[in-house]
């Protein structure tokens, strides 16, 4: 969410990450995928699932 989003100023809004339905195994897989993406970028490779496109 952009820093200047009007949602950030609302007193009746709670912003949370989207992890409510994930199992421990799913969180582990997501963490490993993120780590592999970081390793790819640091090694000069394109990550499998870039989020900026």
Secondary structure, DSSP 8 states (H G I E B T S, - for coil): --TT-GGGG-TT-----S-TT--HHHHHHHHHHHHHHHHHHHTT---TT-S--
